[in-house]
């Protein structure tokens, strides 16, 4: 069976339906996902709305860029440090 992918917007909509009182079994039957997937989504997205989700994605992207910048600078620092040590040892 082909695995169906849900957007964050769809996941939040499903979680809102569950908060409104629809049972997890009914939701999983209607939308075609497993109950374990629902509980994973609930752990990750519970209480969020779409605007908060967009902000979360922006922060995750900014965090990824900052980590990459740190890794690049750290590598440059290490290379320069090695060069200085070689010059001093000669």
N, C-alpha and C positions, 0 to 999 in steps of 0.2 A: 504494500500500500504506500502511495506517495505521501510524504510528510507535508502537511500544510503549514505555511508560515503565517503568523499573525503580526500585524503592525502594532506598535505600542498603543496607538489610538484605539484599535480594536480590542486590545487586551484591557485597557482602562474601561472601555464601554462594558465589557463582560464583567469586570470586577464591580462596576457600579450596579449592574443588574443583580449580582449576588448580594450586594449590600441592601438592595431593595427587597430582598426576601426570596428570590428565586433559588431553588436548591442547586447545589453543585452538580448533582446527577442530571438534572434537567438541562442545565446550561451545557454540560459536556455533550449531551445527546443532541441538542439543538445546533451547536456550533462545531461539533466534531473534534473535540480535543479530549485528552485524558484528564482524569481527576488530579493526577500527580502534577501535570502541567499547570493546572489551575492553582495549586498550592505553591508552586514555584513562582508563578506570576504574582500571586498574592504577597509572597515574601518580598519580592522585588519592587512592586508597584503599588502596594496597598496605600490608600489615602492620597494618591497623587491625582492631579488633574492634568490636562493637556499642556497648559502653560508651564507647570512645574516640570513636566517631562522634557519640554524644549530646553528649559534652563539646565536641567540635569545633563542633557546631551551636550550643551555648550560648555559646561564645566568639565565634562569628561574629555572633550576635544582639547580644551585649553590645558588640562592636566597632561594629556598625552604630548602636546607640543613642548611644554615645560620640561617634562622628563627627557625628551629627545634633546633639547637644548643643553640640559645638564650633562647628559651622556657625552655629547660632542665636546663641551668645554672640559669635562673631566679627562677625556682622551687627549685633547690638546695639551692640557696641563701636564699629564704624565709624559708625553713625548718631549715637551720642553724641559721637564725635570731630568729626564734621561740624557738629553743633549748637554745640559749644564754639568751633570755629574761626569760625563765622559771628558769634557773639556777640562774640568778641574783635576781629573785623575791623570791627565797627560802631562 
